[in-house]
Amino acid sequence: MSFKKFFYKKVNSTNDLAVKKINTGNIKGIIIADYQKKGRGQQGKKWLSFKGNIFMTIFFNIKKNMNIKKITILNCKIIKKVLFQFIKKTIVIKPPNDLFINKKKICGILQEIKFKNESKFLIIGIGINLVKSPKIKNYPTTNILKETGFKVKRLNLIKKIEKNYIKNLKLFA
């Protein structure tokens, strides 16, 4: 079992594109973009996109009564586990959905719920700073290259994320 993958050079938002895919009948997939023009973070904040980083969204059906708090914790744990395989450093979850290394943000996760007909879909936007991180006033950020000294291949990390979601799908269903 795998997710249908959709690759793009430039998009407005991978989460917005996932909504469109769901509306056209796709029930699960991964949107991967080289760049986002209008990436979004929590509470309407802008997600800054730099070439070489990861901008992706995973979407799939979930059971209707699933608690959003439980979903948030589960998503953070899945991405944390995958990142640790590459980084081998302590990764801290900063609630509700950011991942930090050395007290600096390295990953943000934006979750959304979409109802279509009788189904409930979970849309998980994942932004990971691989090679460059934004400078945000009063909010330290970092990237994997800076923290480890080596460049992680985007597709290798994306494949690991997909594999971990496939392995954990039953927890959402």
C-alpha positions in Angstrom: 0.0 0.0 0.0 1.3 3.5 -0.8 0.0 7.0 -1.3 -0.5 8.5 -4.8 2.2 11.1 -5.2 1.7 14.5 -6.9 4.9 16.4 -7.7 5.0 20.2 -8.4 7.7 22.8 -9.0 5.7 25.7 -7.5 2.3 25.8 -5.8 0.4 28.3 -3.7 0.0 25.8 -0.8 0.4 22.1 -0.6 -2.6 21.9 1.8 -4.8 23.9 -0.5 -3.9 21.5 -3.3 -4.7 18.5 -1.2 -8.2 19.9 -0.7 -8.6 20.2 -4.5 -7.4 16.6 -4.9 -10.0 15.4 -2.3 -12.7 17.4 -4.1 -11.8 15.6 -7.4 -12.1 12.1 -5.8 -8.7 11.3 -4.5 -8.9 9.6 -1.2 -5.3 9.6 -0.2 -2.1 11.0 -1.5 1.0 13.1 -1.0 1.6 16.5 -2.5 5.3 17.4 -2.8 6.4 20.9 -4.0 9.8 22.4 -4.6 8.4 25.8 -3.6 5.2 27.3 -2.0 4.2 30.8 -2.8 1.6 31.0 0.0 2.6 28.3 2.5 0.6 28.5 5.8 1.5 27.9 9.4 -0.6 27.9 12.6 -3.2 30.6 13.1 -2.8 32.0 9.6 0.9 32.7 9.9 2.9 32.5 6.7 5.3 29.5 6.2 8.4 30.8 4.5 9.6 28.5 1.7 13.3 28.2 0.8 14.5 26.0 -2.1 15.9 22.7 -1.0 13.6 22.4 2.0 10.6 20.0 2.3 7.1 21.2 1.6 4.6 18.4 1.5 1.1 17.4 2.5 -0.3 14.0 3.2 -4.0 13.4 3.1 -6.2 10.4 3.8 -9.5 9.2 5.4 -9.9 9.1 9.1 -12.6 7.9 11.4 -15.2 10.6 12.1 -14.9 10.6 15.9 -11.1 11.0 16.0 -9.9 13.7 18.5 -7.8 16.5 16.9 -5.6 16.7 20.0 -4.8 13.0 19.6 -4.2 13.5 15.9 -1.8 16.4 16.6 0.3 14.3 19.1 0.4 11.3 16.7 1.6 13.4 13.8 4.3 15.1 15.8 5.5 11.7 17.1 5.6 10.2 13.6 7.6 13.1 12.1 9.9 13.3 15.2 10.7 9.6 14.8 11.5 9.9 11.1 13.7 13.0 11.7 15.6 11.3 14.5 16.7 8.6 12.0 18.5 11.3 10.0 19.6 13.7 12.8 20.4 11.6 15.8 19.9 14.5 18.1 17.2 15.3 20.7 14.1 16.6 19.0 11.5 18.3 21.2 7.8 18.7 20.4 6.8 22.3 21.1 3.0 22.2 21.4 0.9 22.3 19.5 2.8 21.1 16.4 6.4 22.3 16.0 9.6 20.3 16.3 12.7 21.9 17.8 16.4 21.0 17.9 18.7 22.9 20.3 15.7 25.2 21.2 15.2 26.1 17.5 12.4 25.3 15.2 13.2 22.8 12.4 9.8 21.6 11.4 6.2 22.8 11.4 3.1 20.7 10.9 -0.3 22.2 9.9 -3.3 19.9 10.2 -6.7 20.5 8.7 -9.9 18.5 8.5 -12.0 18.3 5.3 -15.4 16.7 5.0 -16.4 15.3 1.6 -19.7 13.5 1.2 -19.8 11.0 4.1 -16.0 11.0 4.6 -13.7 12.8 6.9 -10.2 13.6 5.6 -7.1 14.5 7.5 -4.7 16.9 5.7 -1.2 17.2 7.2 1.1 19.9 5.9 4.7 19.3 6.8 7.5 21.8 6.4 11.0 20.8 7.2 14.0 23.0 7.1 16.7 20.9 5.4 19.2 23.4 4.1 18.0 26.9 5.0 15.9 28.4 7.8 14.0 31.7 7.9 15.0 34.5 10.3 12.0 35.2 12.4 12.1 37.9 15.1 12.0 36.4 18.6 11.6 32.8 17.2 14.8 30.9 16.6 14.9 28.5 13.7 17.5 26.1 12.3 17.9 23.5 9.6 19.3 19.9 9.3 22.4 20.9 7.4 23.3 23.5 10.0 22.7 21.1 12.9 24.4 18.0 11.5 26.8 19.2 8.8 25.3 16.9 6.2 22.7 17.4 3.5 19.8 15.0 3.7 18.2 14.1 0.4 14.7 15.3 0.2 13.2 12.3 -1.5 14.9 9.9 1.0 13.2 11.8 3.9 9.9 12.0 2.1 10.0 8.2 1.5 10.6 7.6 5.2 7.7 9.9 6.1 5.4 8.0 3.7 6.6 4.6 5.0 5.9 5.7 8.6 2.4 7.0 7.8 1.6 3.7 6.0 2.8 1.8 9.0 0.6 4.0 11.4 -2.5 4.4 9.2 -4.5 2.0 11.4 -4.1 4.5 14.3 -6.1 7.0 12.3 -8.8 4.6 11.0 
